[in-house]
Amino acid sequence: MSREEKLQNLRSIISDAGSAVIALSGGTDSIFLVHVASSMKDFRLLAVTVNSPYMFESEVSEAIKFCHDHRVDHKQIMMGVPENVKNNPPDRCYLCKTEVMKVISQEAHRAGISNIFDGTNVDDTSDFRPGMKALKEYGIRSPLLEAGFTKADIRALSKEAGLSTWEKPSNACLLTRFPHGTPVKDEDLRKAEAAELFLSQLGIVGSRIRVHGEVVRIECQKEQIETLLSGKLREAIIKGLKDLGYQYITVDLEGYRSGSMNKRSE
């Protein structure tokens, strides 16, 4: 199926719904879904962003800006770290997603909208995503998945549409930077976010910070490892991360692996 055919399918799914609340994280997928839905004639759309301490502040800002610039009805809901997530348990993704979808479902009820959409796509089904169980439990629909969209499709069509998020690296919540069973404070989350932003500004884009107490482990793309270890850049990284409060700076020679903390805990 061509991308244009998938796009037509997506528009049909959205149009048939008539109205929907879309869970907007500020990432590539949810931004694209809101973009398509907002272009549909006579479609009632409410984008909802649940802002918790383990979300990237930059992504929340991007969601707010996008909706403002495209005149999309948008609501930001502040949510603290749920009690059952504070110790970063192995099922944190499911527990967190359950709380997020509960909040969004309540907002949809208040708005008189029965459909709730999220940005899950085909590629997400091939990875370990315990949060998808929560989506099913709350009856959340994933139009991108239903229409057969892969991440590559979304990036390509986002680029054609002129969306700045088309090449944005995939991301996950900040709790994934810490081992399971580790109590995580708000300041720990902000420090990890600042560390990844710092690396990105140095050109190490798409990297992950993994925090093990006073030790920080950098996972970057394998082709970036040699560059990262070069003289001046290495010194800049050491200084920058120590200035943030990390005592020992290491580089993971295996490079970036999605879910590496999950594998460690098994």
TAWO-V151322 format. One record per residue. N is the residue number from 0. PSI is psi in degrees with one decimal (NA if undefined). Layout:
# TAWO-V151322
N:PSI  N:PSI
This chain:
# TAWO-V151322
0:132.2  1:164.3  2:-35.4  3:-37.8  4:-40.3  5:-39.1  6:-39.7  7:-40.0  8:-42.6  9:-44.8  10:-36.7  11:-42.2  12:-45.9  13:-46.3  14:-42.0  15:-29.0  16:-33.7  17:-36.1  18:156.7  19:149.7  20:129.5  21:126.3  22:111.3  23:109.7  24:-23.2  25:0.9  26:176.3  27:-45.6  28:-51.1  29:-33.3  30:-43.8  31:-43.2  32:-44.2  33:-38.9  34:-47.1  35:-45.3  36:-36.9  37:-16.4  38:-5.1  39:130.4  40:137.1  41:24.9  42:127.3  43:119.8  44:133.9  45:118.6  46:133.4  47:126.5  48:118.4  49:111.9  50:109.3  51:163.6  52:-24.2  53:9.0  54:152.0  55:126.3  56:-32.8  57:-34.9  58:-37.0  59:-44.3  60:-38.5  61:-39.7  62:-44.7  63:-45.8  64:-43.2  65:-47.4  66:-36.8  67:-47.5  68:-31.0  69:9.9  70:46.0  71:131.4  72:121.6  73:142.1  74:131.9  75:128.9  76:123.7  77:134.1  78:131.8  79:-178.8  80:119.9  81:145.9  82:-38.5  83:1.9  84:-14.2  85:-28.0  86:13.2  87:56.7  88:163.5  89:-30.4  90:28.2  91:-38.3  92:-44.3  93:-46.4  94:-43.3  95:-49.3  96:-36.2  97:-45.3  98:-41.9  99:-46.2  100:-29.2  101:-45.6  102:-44.3  103:-38.9  104:-40.0  105:-39.7  106:-39.4  107:-41.3  108:-44.2  109:-33.9  110:-7.3  111:31.0  112:127.9  113:-23.1  114:135.2  115:127.8  116:151.1  117:174.7  118:19.7  119:136.1  120:-179.8  121:-41.3  122:-29.5  123:-24.6  124:-12.8  125:-1.2  126:167.6  127:105.1  128:79.5  129:-21.8  130:-19.0  131:-24.8  132:-39.4  133:-35.9  134:-43.7  135:-41.8  136:-32.0  137:5.1  138:30.7  139:132.9  140:149.5  141:85.8  142:-34.2  143:-40.6  144:-45.0  145:-34.9  146:-3.0  147:20.5  148:131.0  149:171.1  150:-38.5  151:-39.5  152:-45.6  153:-41.9  154:-44.3  155:-46.2  156:-29.4  157:-39.3  158:-44.4  159:-34.5  160:-5.2  161:22.0  162:131.1  163:-16.0  164:3.4  165:-32.6  166:17.1  167:129.1  168:146.5  169:150.3  170:170.2  171:163.7  172:158.3  173:-18.6  174:-24.9  175:-5.5  176:-3.1  177:146.0  178:150.2  179:144.5  180:4.4  181:116.4  182:128.8  183:126.0  184:160.9  185:-40.4  186:-29.7  187:-40.7  188:-44.6  189:-35.8  190:-40.8  191:-39.8  192:-44.3  193:-37.5  194:-43.0  195:-36.4  196:-41.2  197:-45.7  198:-40.4  199:-40.0  200:-24.8  201:-0.7  202:0.2  203:75.5  204:143.2  205:17.8  206:168.1  207:143.5  208:126.1  209:122.4  210:123.3  211:78.4  212:-120.6  213:-6.2  214:131.6  215:132.1  216:123.0  217:122.4  218:118.3  219:174.5  220:141.0  221:-36.4  222:-10.9  223:-11.3  224:-47.2  225:-40.8  226:-41.6  227:-33.6  228:-2.7  229:152.9  230:-75.3  231:-39.6  232:-42.7  233:-44.4  234:-39.1  235:-40.2  236:-44.9  237:-48.9  238:-46.5  239:-43.6  240:-32.2  241:-34.9  242:-28.7  243:-14.7  244:0.2  245:136.4  246:-36.4  247:124.4  248:120.5  249:160.1  250:129.0  251:114.8  252:-11.3  253:-12.7  254:-173.4  255:130.0  256:124.1  257:131.3  258:22.4  259:-31.0  260:-33.8  261:-45.1  262:-35.9  263:-31.9  264:-9.5  265:NA
